[in-house]
Amino acid sequence: MALRPAVVELLEISPDFVQDPYPVYAKLREQGPVHQVRAPGGRETWLVVGHDACRAAFNDPRLSRDWRRSGDIGQIINADQDDPSLAHMLMADPPDHTRLRRLVSREFTPRRVEALAPRIQQITDELLDAMEARPERRADLVDAFAFPLPMTVICELLGVPELDRESFRGWSNEMVAPTGAEAEADAYAQMPRYLTELIDAKRAAPGDDLLSGMIHAVDDGGDRLTPDELIGMSVLLLIAGHETTVNMIGNGMRALFAHPEQLADLRADLDGLLDGAIEEMLRYDGPVENSTERLALEDVEMGGVVIPAGSTVLISMADSDRDPARFEDADRFDIRRDARGHIAFGHGLHHCLGAPLARLEGRIALRSLLARFPDLARDAADAQLSWVPGMLIRGVRELPVRW
């Protein structure tokens, strides 16, 4: 007979949950793969932990992402049910998801991503030049480098004017880690309003950017993205196109600073170790802690526990990638580890479309940063860091460094 467990208070297990959630997830995993939890902030949800259970949950069609058709969007987001910001493939199930991903994939191709490498290198070099010119030899690595690099790349890729990028930063922050209901609602109102004007301008005068390409993309059957879908896909690409890389760089550098022998090894053999190091950074402390919320379309039994129909479900990618059943000595950071099989970019049909771009940016950014600043170190290593709130994004708001 399936059980209905008591609600677990994550902050009661550990007051340090936001800074270090891994011991909490491990404790839950020892007890079973499914738990009803109360997150920091008070919201109740169901949480899936463990590598095998998480992979199975990602592939379970009973756990839906189509909140606009199947549920109440207010259960997870302070936005209207028909908000065009939500008309994208991450908020859809097949066959709609299949159709949207196919249309976007026609433009967001591996060739287009690889062609960005020289421009990514140029932006990287300019940002590092500005850092190196600081007479105090100190900077916030997030603000000076980890954020502006991927934000510049994704905005140039889509064709967003430079003057508008600071607005996007504010809207994106509120969408992935809201500071309040009013600010979240404002972001969901402002971003599609801006994008509607931008799309109209590009429809009248197309460029060679991705947004112009999506506007005019037509598949073999004559299908194309609707106006709402163009807005939704632009929102998704803008947010996912920089949040992952910002926190991959930030979390990766924190891990290297905390393991100086690994940092020294990487510096000594960038050509041989960098690609593997990036995969280990993604596994060990990835930029996305838990999946976006799923909706249980019916009662779902997992591991002897029933998740009731209508419930919100999170899949813990962070715990999956620290599961010792999949990765030996999983809590140890080891840049020589074979980290393949991690699910830092998700799993199944919602696997991140932008993963190749994030990896490309990570390779160029970390290689250039470590080569340019041989003495780079955490500044005030014992200082308290400010963490991104919520259970979606894993990362810090700033990372003071010196050289």
C-alpha positions as CSV (number, residue, x, y, z in Angstrom):
1,M,0.0,0.0,0.0
2,A,1.5,3.4,-1.0
3,L,2.2,5.9,1.8
4,R,1.4,9.5,2.2
5,P,4.5,11.0,3.9
6,A,4.5,13.9,6.3
7,V,5.7,17.3,4.9
8,V,9.5,17.7,5.4
9,E,10.8,21.1,6.4
10,L,14.0,21.5,4.4
11,L,15.3,24.3,6.7
12,E,14.6,22.2,9.8
13,I,16.9,19.5,8.4
14,S,19.6,22.1,7.9
15,P,19.4,25.9,8.4
16,D,22.3,26.0,5.8
17,F,20.1,24.4,3.1
18,V,20.3,27.4,0.7
19,Q,24.1,27.5,0.9
20,D,24.7,23.7,0.9
21,P,21.6,21.6,0.0
22,Y,23.6,18.5,-0.8
23,P,23.5,16.9,2.8
24,V,19.8,17.5,3.0
25,Y,19.1,15.8,-0.4
26,A,21.4,12.9,0.6
27,K,19.5,12.4,3.9
28,L,16.2,12.3,2.0
29,R,17.6,10.0,-0.7
30,E,18.6,7.5,2.1
31,Q,14.9,7.3,3.1
32,G,13.5,7.0,-0.4
33,P,13.2,8.6,-3.8
34,V,10.0,10.8,-3.2
35,H,9.3,13.3,-0.5
36,Q,6.7,16.1,0.1
37,V,8.8,19.1,1.3
38,R,8.3,22.7,2.3
39,A,10.9,24.8,0.6
40,P,12.6,28.0,1.9
41,G,9.9,30.6,1.5
42,G,7.1,28.2,2.5
43,R,5.9,26.7,-0.7
44,E,5.1,23.0,-0.6
45,T,6.1,20.7,-3.4
46,W,7.0,17.0,-4.1
47,L,10.7,16.3,-4.6
48,V,12.3,13.4,-6.5
49,V,15.9,12.5,-5.5
50,G,18.4,9.9,-6.6
51,H,19.9,9.3,-10.0
52,D,17.6,6.5,-11.3
53,A,14.4,8.1,-9.9
54,C,15.2,11.5,-11.4
55,R,15.9,10.1,-14.8
56,A,12.7,8.1,-14.7
57,A,10.7,11.2,-13.6
58,F,12.1,13.3,-16.5
59,N,10.7,10.6,-18.8
60,D,7.3,10.1,-17.1
61,P,4.5,11.6,-19.3
62,R,2.3,11.8,-16.2
63,L,4.5,14.6,-14.9
64,S,3.6,17.4,-17.3
65,R,5.1,20.8,-18.2
66,D,2.0,22.0,-20.0
67,W,0.7,24.1,-17.1
68,R,-1.2,26.4,-19.5
69,R,-3.5,23.6,-20.6
70,S,-3.5,21.2,-17.8
71,G,-3.2,23.2,-14.6
72,D,-3.3,26.6,-12.8
73,I,-0.2,28.6,-13.7
74,G,-0.7,30.5,-10.5
75,Q,0.4,27.4,-8.6
76,I,4.0,28.1,-9.7
77,I,4.3,31.6,-11.2
78,N,2.8,34.9,-10.5
79,A,1.6,35.4,-14.1
80,D,-1.5,35.2,-16.2
81,Q,-2.5,31.8,-17.6
82,D,-2.3,33.1,-21.2
83,D,0.9,35.1,-20.7
84,P,2.9,35.0,-24.0
85,S,6.1,34.7,-22.0
86,L,5.1,31.1,-21.3
87,A,4.3,30.1,-24.9
88,H,7.6,28.1,-25.3
89,M,8.7,24.5,-25.5
90,L,9.7,24.3,-21.8
91,M,6.0,24.8,-21.0
92,A,4.8,22.2,-23.4
93,D,4.4,18.4,-23.8
94,P,4.4,16.4,-27.0
95,P,3.2,17.0,-29.7
96,D,3.4,20.7,-29.1
97,H,6.9,20.5,-27.6
98,T,8.0,18.4,-30.5
99,R,6.8,21.0,-33.0
100,L,8.3,24.0,-31.2
101,R,11.6,22.3,-30.7
102,R,11.8,21.3,-34.3
103,L,11.1,24.9,-35.5
104,V,13.7,26.5,-33.2
105,S,16.2,23.8,-33.9
106,R,16.1,24.7,-37.6
107,E,17.7,28.0,-36.7
108,F,19.6,27.3,-33.4
109,T,21.9,24.8,-35.1
110,P,25.3,23.4,-34.1
111,R,26.9,25.2,-37.0
112,R,25.5,28.6,-35.8
113,V,26.8,27.9,-32.3
114,E,30.3,26.9,-33.4
115,A,30.4,30.0,-35.6
116,L,30.1,32.1,-32.4
117,A,33.5,30.9,-31.1
118,P,35.6,33.9,-32.4
119,R,33.1,36.4,-31.1
120,I,32.8,34.7,-27.7
121,Q,36.6,34.8,-27.5
122,Q,36.6,38.5,-28.5
123,I,34.0,39.4,-25.8
124,T,36.0,37.3,-23.3
125,D,39.2,39.1,-24.0
126,E,37.6,42.5,-23.8
127,L,36.1,41.7,-20.4
128,L,39.4,40.3,-19.1
129,D,41.3,43.4,-20.4
130,A,38.9,45.6,-18.3
131,M,39.5,43.4,-15.3
132,E,43.3,43.4,-15.7
133,A,43.3,47.2,-16.0
134,R,41.9,47.6,-12.5
135,P,44.6,49.1,-10.3
136,E,43.2,47.6,-7.2
137,R,43.7,44.1,-8.7
138,R,40.3,43.1,-7.4
139,A,36.8,42.4,-8.9
140,D,33.5,40.7,-8.5
141,L,33.9,37.9,-10.9
142,V,30.2,37.6,-11.5
143,D,29.6,41.2,-12.3
144,A,32.8,41.8,-14.2
145,F,32.9,38.5,-16.2
146,A,30.6,35.6,-15.6
147,F,27.4,37.6,-16.2
148,P,28.3,40.0,-19.0
149,L,29.9,37.3,-21.2
150,P,26.9,35.0,-21.7
151,M,24.4,37.9,-21.6
152,T,26.3,39.7,-24.4
153,V,26.5,36.5,-26.4
154,I,22.8,35.6,-26.2
155,C,21.6,39.1,-26.8
156,E,23.9,39.5,-29.9
157,L,22.7,36.0,-31.1
158,L,19.1,37.0,-30.8
159,G,19.6,40.6,-31.9
160,V,18.7,42.5,-28.7
161,P,20.2,46.0,-28.7
162,E,23.0,46.6,-26.2
163,L,21.1,49.5,-24.4
164,D,18.3,47.1,-23.4
165,R,20.4,44.4,-21.9
166,E,20.3,45.7,-18.3
167,S,16.5,45.6,-18.4
168,F,16.7,42.0,-19.5
169,R,19.0,41.2,-16.5
170,G,16.4,42.5,-14.1
171,W,13.5,40.7,-15.7
172,S,15.4,37.5,-16.0
173,N,16.4,37.6,-12.3
174,E,12.8,38.0,-11.2
175,M,11.6,35.2,-13.5
176,V,14.1,32.6,-12.2
177,A,14.5,33.7,-8.6
178,P,11.7,36.1,-7.7
179,T,12.3,38.7,-4.9
180,G,8.6,39.2,-4.5
181,A,5.2,38.6,-6.1
182,E,4.8,42.2,-7.4
183,A,8.3,42.2,-9.0
184,E,7.8,38.8,-10.5
185,A,4.4,39.9,-12.1
186,D,6.0,43.1,-13.4
187,A,8.8,41.1,-15.1
188,Y,6.3,38.9,-16.8
189,A,4.4,42.0,-18.0
190,Q,7.4,44.0,-19.2
191,M,9.5,41.4,-21.1
192,P,6.8,40.4,-23.6
193,R,5.8,44.0,-24.1
194,Y,9.4,44.9,-25.1
195,L,9.8,41.7,-27.2
196,T,6.6,42.5,-29.2
197,E,8.1,45.7,-30.4
198,L,11.4,44.1,-31.1
199,I,9.8,41.3,-33.1
200,D,7.7,43.8,-35.1
201,A,10.9,45.8,-35.9
202,K,12.8,42.6,-37.1
203,R,9.8,41.4,-39.1
204,A,10.0,44.7,-41.0
205,A,13.8,44.7,-41.3
206,P,15.2,41.2,-40.8
207,G,18.8,40.8,-39.8
208,D,21.1,37.7,-39.6
209,D,20.3,37.1,-35.9
210,L,18.5,34.2,-34.4
211,L,15.3,36.1,-33.7
212,S,15.0,37.2,-37.4
213,G,15.6,33.6,-38.3
214,M,12.8,32.3,-36.0
215,I,10.4,34.9,-37.3
216,H,10.8,33.5,-40.8
217,A,11.5,29.9,-40.0
218,V,9.0,27.6,-41.8
219,D,9.1,23.8,-41.8
220,D,8.5,21.6,-44.8
221,G,4.7,21.6,-44.1
222,G,4.5,25.4,-43.9
223,D,4.3,25.5,-40.1
224,R,5.8,28.5,-38.3
225,L,5.9,30.0,-34.8
226,T,2.9,32.1,-33.8
227,P,3.4,35.7,-32.4
228,D,3.0,34.4,-28.8
229,E,5.4,31.5,-29.5
230,L,8.0,33.9,-30.9
231,I,7.8,35.9,-27.6
232,G,7.8,32.8,-25.5
233,M,10.8,31.2,-27.3
234,S,12.7,34.5,-27.1
235,V,12.1,34.7,-23.3
236,L,13.2,31.1,-22.9
237,L,16.4,31.6,-25.0
238,L,17.3,34.9,-23.3
239,I,16.9,33.5,-19.8
240,A,18.3,30.0,-20.3
241,G,21.0,31.3,-22.6
242,H,22.8,33.2,-19.9
243,E,21.7,31.9,-16.5
244,T,23.3,28.5,-17.0
245,T,26.7,29.9,-18.1
246,V,26.8,32.6,-15.4
247,N,26.4,30.0,-12.7
248,M,28.5,27.4,-14.4
249,I,31.4,29.8,-14.3
250,G,30.7,31.0,-10.8
251,N,30.1,27.6,-9.3
252,G,33.1,26.1,-11.2
253,M,35.5,28.7,-9.9
254,R,34.2,28.4,-6.4
255,A,34.9,24.6,-6.6
256,L,38.4,25.3,-7.9
257,F,39.2,27.9,-5.3
258,A,38.1,25.4,-2.6
259,H,40.3,22.7,-4.1
260,P,43.6,24.5,-4.8
261,E,45.4,21.3,-5.8
262,Q,42.9,20.7,-8.5
263,L,43.2,24.3,-9.6
264,A,47.0,23.9,-9.9
265,D,46.6,20.7,-11.9
266,L,44.1,22.3,-14.3
267,R,46.4,25.3,-14.8
268,A,49.3,23.0,-15.6
269,D,47.4,21.1,-18.3
270,L,44.5,23.2,-19.6
271,D,44.6,21.3,-23.0
272,G,44.3,17.9,-21.4
273,L,42.0,18.6,-18.5
274,L,39.7,21.5,-19.3
275,D,36.9,19.6,-21.0
276,G,36.7,17.0,-18.3
277,A,36.9,19.7,-15.6
278,I,33.9,21.5,-17.1
279,E,31.8,18.2,-17.0
280,E,32.9,17.7,-13.3
281,M,31.9,21.3,-12.4
282,L,28.5,20.6,-14.0
283,R,28.1,17.4,-12.0
284,Y,29.6,18.5,-8.7
285,D,27.8,21.9,-8.3
286,G,25.7,22.5,-11.5
287,P,23.9,25.8,-12.3
288,V,20.4,24.3,-12.1
289,E,19.6,22.7,-8.7
290,N,16.2,21.3,-9.5
291,S,14.0,21.1,-12.6
292,T,11.3,23.5,-13.5
293,E,8.0,22.4,-11.8
294,R,6.1,19.5,-13.2
295,L,2.3,18.9,-12.7
296,A,1.1,15.5,-11.7
297,L,-1.7,14.8,-14.2
298,E,-2.9,11.8,-12.2
299,D,-1.9,10.0,-9.0
300,V,1.7,8.9,-9.6
301,E,3.3,6.2,-7.5
302,M,7.1,6.2,-7.2
303,G,9.1,4.3,-4.7
304,G,6.0,3.2,-2.8
305,V,4.8,6.8,-2.4
306,V,1.8,8.4,-4.2
307,I,2.2,11.9,-5.5
308,P,-1.5,13.1,-5.7
309,A,-2.9,14.4,-9.0
310,G,-2.6,18.2,-9.3
311,S,0.6,18.3,-7.2
312,T,3.8,20.3,-8.1
313,V,6.8,18.1,-8.6
314,L,10.5,19.0,-8.6
315,I,13.2,16.7,-9.9
316,S,16.5,17.2,-8.1
317,M,19.3,17.3,-10.7
318,A,21.7,18.4,-7.9
319,D,21.1,15.3,-5.9
320,S,21.0,13.0,-8.9
321,D,24.6,14.1,-9.8
322,R,25.8,13.4,-6.2
323,D,24.2,10.0,-6.0
324,P,27.0,7.4,-5.0
325,A,25.0,4.7,-6.8
326,R,26.0,6.5,-10.0
327,F,29.2,8.3,-9.2
328,E,31.8,6.8,-6.9
329,D,32.8,9.0,-4.0
330,A,30.2,11.5,-5.4
331,D,30.8,14.3,-2.9
332,R,34.4,14.6,-4.0
333,F,35.4,17.2,-6.6
334,D,37.8,15.5,-9.1
335,I,38.5,17.1,-12.5
336,R,39.9,13.8,-13.7
337,R,36.7,11.9,-13.0
338,D,34.6,10.6,-15.9
339,A,31.5,12.7,-15.2
340,R,29.6,11.7,-18.2
341,G,26.0,10.7,-17.4
342,H,25.3,13.7,-15.2
343,I,22.0,15.4,-15.8
344,A,23.0,19.0,-15.1
345,F,21.4,20.0,-18.4
346,G,18.3,17.9,-17.7
347,H,17.3,14.6,-19.3
348,G,14.9,13.3,-21.9
349,L,12.8,15.5,-24.2
350,H,13.5,18.7,-22.2
351,H,17.3,18.3,-22.3
352,C,18.7,21.8,-22.7
353,L,18.8,22.9,-26.3
354,G,21.5,25.4,-25.4
355,A,23.9,22.9,-23.7
356,P,26.4,23.1,-26.6
357,L,26.5,26.9,-26.3
358,A,27.0,26.8,-22.6
359,R,29.9,24.3,-22.9
360,L,31.5,26.4,-25.6
361,E,31.3,29.6,-23.5
362,G,32.5,27.7,-20.5
363,R,35.6,26.4,-22.3
364,I,36.6,29.7,-23.7
365,A,35.8,31.6,-20.5
366,L,37.7,29.3,-18.1
367,R,40.7,28.8,-20.4
368,S,41.1,32.5,-20.9
369,L,40.5,33.5,-17.3
370,L,43.0,30.9,-15.9
371,A,45.6,31.7,-18.5
372,R,45.3,35.5,-18.0
373,F,45.3,35.5,-14.2
374,P,47.8,32.9,-12.9
375,D,47.4,34.2,-9.3
376,L,43.6,34.5,-9.3
377,A,42.1,33.7,-5.9
378,R,39.0,34.2,-3.7
379,D,39.1,37.6,-2.1
380,A,38.1,37.4,1.6
381,A,37.5,33.7,1.3
382,D,35.7,33.6,4.7
383,A,33.2,36.3,3.7
384,Q,29.5,35.4,3.5
385,L,28.3,35.1,-0.1
386,S,24.8,36.1,-1.2
387,W,23.0,33.1,-2.8
388,V,20.4,33.2,-5.6
389,P,17.1,32.5,-3.8
390,G,14.8,29.6,-4.6
391,M,15.4,26.0,-5.6
392,L,15.8,26.4,-9.4
393,I,19.1,28.2,-9.9
394,R,22.2,27.3,-7.9
395,G,24.7,30.1,-7.7
396,V,26.0,33.2,-5.9
397,R,25.1,36.8,-6.7
398,E,28.8,37.8,-6.4
399,L,32.2,36.2,-6.2
400,P,35.0,38.6,-5.0
401,V,38.4,37.7,-6.5
402,R,41.9,39.2,-6.4
403,W,45.1,38.6,-8.5
